[in-house]
Amino acid sequence: MVDSISTPAASPSAAPYPLLWAGWAAPYAEGLLQAQRDQLEGVILWQHSFAAFYGDLWDRSVAHWAGGAPIDV
């Protein structure tokens, strides 16, 4: 009689998805990581442009409404 609760463990050397470790996966993964790096760089540049725009807008509003010049002028 076979005990269904205790099944033999798979060997650690057997990959669950052997095609993921094939020769085509490394270049594909590297390209995917490079695309993510480029996307992150673009988002960071976009955030810096917004910070510069709104920083200047804040300085102008303080100079106008508070009656003083911005500190960094």
N, C-alpha and C positions, 0 to 999 in steps of 0.2 A: 504494500500500500504506500502511495506517495503522499508525503506530508506537504500540503500546499502552502503552509506558513513559512517553512524554512526552505527557501530556494537558494541554490548556490550563487554566490556573488560573481558578478562579471569580472573578468580580469582587468586590472587597471590599464593595461596596454591597449585594450580594445577601445577605440574611439566610437562614440555613439553615432556620429555622422562622418564616416570616412571621407566623403567627398569634400568636406570643409577643410581637410588637411591636405588635399591634393595640391599639385603644383600650381594650379590656376588661382588658388585662394589668396596666396600671398600678394601678388600684384593687384588683385581686386581690392583687398583690404587696404593696401597702401594708397591706392587711388581714392578710396572712400575716406581715409583719414586725411589725406591732403585736401580733399574737398571740404571737410569739416574745418580744417585749419584756415582755409581761405574764407569760409563763411564767418568764422569767428573774427578774423581780422577785419572783414567788412563791417560787421556789427560794431566792433570797437571804434572804428573810424567814424561810423555814423553817430555813435554816442558822443564822441569828442566834438563833432560838428554841432550837435544840439547843445552841448554844454557851453561851447564858445558863443553861440548865438544868444542863448538865454542869459549867459553871464553879462554880455554886452547890454542886453535889454534891461537887466536888473540894474546895472550901473547907470544907465540913462534915466531910468525911472527914479532912482534914489537921488540923482543930481537934480532932477526936475522937481520932484515932490518934497524932498527933504531939505532942499535949499543948500546943498553942498556938493562938492566935487567928489568923485569916487576916490578911494584911498590909493589905488594903484595908478593914478594919473600923474 
